[in-house]
Amino acid sequence: MSELTLFLIRMAFLAILWIFVLSAISVIRSDMFGARVPETARNGAPAPSRKAKATKTKAPRKPRRGAPTHLIVVEGENAGVRAELADAPLLIGRGSDAAIKLDDDYVSTRHARVAASGDEWFVEDLGSTNGTYVGPVRITQPTTIGPGVQVRVGKTILELRK
């Protein structure tokens, strides 16, 4: 092989190596520090969206009788931590923007989300590394949950409660 060919192969290899190193640093940085918070959210209340400006504000809907009212951590380091379902959708993870912030090494920064659709509640995995489980089953799409159904995120177990 000519000297020029070997030089070009070496440079291509170094470029690919540096791309890999920089992407690994980016992933580690985002996992350690979480998502960036917009400037408007840091200084106080978030700026209202166009949709919110155009529509009239509705009074908060009273949950029907027997419906769950909060999501609570029942097992894990953060046992007892709870979030009101009136604030749904609820983000679960290690990030500072999570409604339920977990100190669990097996939980991603933005691990899962609990949201409502009508009178039903759903849990959705947000592309986490270790997955989200409803009972013993790992979920890959939004899955319906009800009161008492255990949702496992890392080593932490959560439930909907009344």
N, C-alpha and C positions, 0 to 999 in steps of 0.2 A: 504494500500500500504506500501511497505517496505521503510525504510529510504533511502536506496540506490536509489530506483526508483524516489523518490521525489527529491533527490539531482541531479540526471541526468536530470530530467525534468527542474529543475531550471537552470542548466548550459546551456541546449539547448536553453531555453528561453532567457537567457542573451546573448548567442552567436548570436542568430537571431536579437535581439534588437541592438547589436553593429554593425552588418552588415548593418542594416537599417540606423543607425545614420551615419556611415562612407560613405555610398552611397549617402545620402542626402547632406553631406558636400562636396563630390566630385562634385555633380551636381551644387551646389551653387558656388563652386570655379570656375568651367569651365564657368558658365554663367557670372560671374563677371570679370574674367581675360581673357576669350577667349581661343583660341587654342594656343598651344605652337608653337613658330616660330623656324625653324631649324637654327642652328648656321651659316650655309652658307648664309642664307637670312639676318641675322643680320649684318654681316660684309660687305655687298655689294651685288653685283649681284649674283643671285643664280647660282649654279654650272650647267653647261649644261648637259642635259640628253644624254643617249646613242643614242637615236633616233635623237636628234638634231645634234649630232656629225656625224652621218652616212649620213644624208641627207643634200643637199645643201640648203642654206637659200634662200627663195623666196622673191621677192620684194613684199611689201604690196599691196594687191589687191585694186584697186580703186572701191568704191561702185558704183553700177549702178545708173543711174539717177532716182531720186524719192525715193530711198531707205533711210530708216532712218539712221542717223549718230550718234545719241547720245540718252542716256536714261536720263531723267530729272525728278526731284521731283517737282510735280506741287502743292501738298497740304501737309501740315504737318509742323513740326518744322523746317525741313531742306529744305524748299521750295527754289528752284533755284539751288540746288546742281545737278551737271550733271556728267556723265561719258561717254567717247567716246566709241562707239561700236567697234572701231578698236582694242580695248584692250580686246575684248570678249574672254572667258566667263567672265561675270561680277558677282561678289558675292555681295549680298545685305544683310546687317545685322548690328549688333552693334559691331562686332569684329573689331580688328585693321587691319585684312587682307582683309576687305571688300572694294570693289571698290566704293560703295556708303554706307558710314557709317551713320547710322541713330540714332538719339537720341530719341528713341520711346520706352516706357516701354513695349509695346506689340510686339516688334520685338525681335527675337532670335539672338544669336551671329552670327550664319550662317543660315539665314532665307530662302533665295531664290537665284536662279542663273538664269541669262539671257544668252543664248548662241545661236549661229547660226547653221543652217544646210542648206547648199546651200544658197539660197536667202531668206529663211524664218528665223524668230526669234522665239525662244521658251522661256517660263518662266517655271521654275521647283521649286516646294517647296522642301526644304531640310529637311523635317521632323520637321517643326516648330510646336510650341505648338498652336499658334493662327491661323495658316493657311495663305495661299496666295490666293487672289481672283482676277480673271480676270472678270471685270465687277461685277455682283452680285454673281457669281458662285465660290465656293471654289474649287480649283484644287487639284487633287490627283496624277496627272501624268504630264509630260511635255506638255504644251499647247501652240499652235501657237498664237503669238500676232503680231499686225501691228501698224503702226503709228496712234496715237490718241487713241488706246485702253488703258483703265485705268487698272493698276495693283495695287491692294491694299495690303499693307504689314503693319499690325498693323493699326495705324491711318494715315499712310502715303500713298499717291497716286503717282504712277510713270507712265510715258508715254514714248513711243518711239517717237522721233521727227526727222525731217529732218534738 
